[in-house]
């Protein structure tokens, strides 16, 4: 059975290749979080964020959330957790 394709809202484990300054090679990294957007070039993962939209709107503090744009071509694997 083919692997399920992740969709917006899924909680994922994403393993990706990243550059590293003064390193001898690219390195594997991982991020866990909610897939909040898919662009032409990247998967956008919210690794730290509000659970309820009403809290996000009421607090109005974008510094309370942490997102990462991971270039699709750098993705080694992605696993849907929920």
Order of alpha helices (4+ residues) and beta strands (2+ residues): beta-beta-beta-alpha-beta-beta
